[in-house]
Amino acid sequence: MMEEVFPVVIESVEKNLKWHWSKSVKQLTENVKTMIEEMDPNLYDKCLEEIAHKEYLAGQEDIKRKENWERLELAIWQQPKIISSSSHKNVYMSPINEQRI
């Protein structure tokens, strides 16, 4: 039972300690953390490792997403632009120096 509940509670406790704006809430959370940690120190450490691993994976996903976005922007920038002229002919412009191709 504790193995199922602990990770959820510990993750919330750690987030409160890190992000909550209220000093009194942080102090109460610190008291709860101490009590939980004393109940089962090994399980607490294991949960902290799992949280750190989740955060690492989320960071890697963020880096991957940014890299993909940059590649997409670069590919779009390197494509010729199509501009409709008043004579209804398409004019292709180079994105590098904005000259007609």
N, C-alpha and C positions, 0 to 999 in steps of 0.2 A: 504494500500500500504506500509506504513512504517513498519508494523508488518511483512511483507514478506521480505523486504530488510534489515532491521536493523540487524537481526541475522547474516546474511552473512557478512555484513560490519563490525560489531562489532567483530566477530570472527577473521577476517583478521587484524583488528586494534590491537587486543590483542596479536595475534601471532607476528605481527611486533614489538610491544613493548617488547615482551619477547625474541625473537630470532634473530632479524635483527642485523647484524654486524655494520652497519653504524650509527654513532652518529647523523648525520644530518637527516637521515631517521627516526630515533627514535624521534627526536625533532618535525619533521613535523607530525608524527603520533600522538604524544601527543597533538598537536594543533587540529588535526582532532577529536581525542577522546573527548577533551574538548567541541568542538562545538556540536558533536553528543549528548554528555551527557546532555548538556544544552537544546537541542531540546525536549527531552523526558526522564527525569531522571528515571521514573518508568520502562519504556520499556528497557532502558539501563541496569538497575539492573536485570530485568527479563532475559535478554539475557545473562548476566554474570552468572546467576544461571544455565541456560541451558548449557552454556559452561562448567561450573564446573561439572555438572552432567554427561555430555558426557565424560569428562576427567576421572571422577571416574569410569564410566562403562568400559572405555578403559583400565584403570589400573586393574580392576577386571578381565577382559578378559585376560590380560597379565599374571596375577597371575595364573589363571586357566590353561592357555596354558603351563606355566612352570611346574606346578604340574603334568599335564598330561604327559609331556615329561619326568619328573623324574620317574614317575610310569612306563612308558614304558621302560626306560633304566634299571630300577631295575628288571622288569620282564624278560627282555632279558638277563641280567647278571645272573639271577638265573636259566636259562635254561641250560641244559648240552650242551656242544659244540660237534659238530660232526666233526671229523678229518678223512680224508681218509688216510689210511696207504698204503704202497707200495704193500701189498698183496690184495688190493681192498676190504678189510673189513673196515667197519666203526668203528671207535673207539670213544666212548663217554667219554668226559672229564668233570669232575666237575668244574664249574667256581670258586668254593670257593678255592680249593687248587691245582687245575690242576692235579688231580689224575684220573687214569682210573676208570670208573664205571663198 
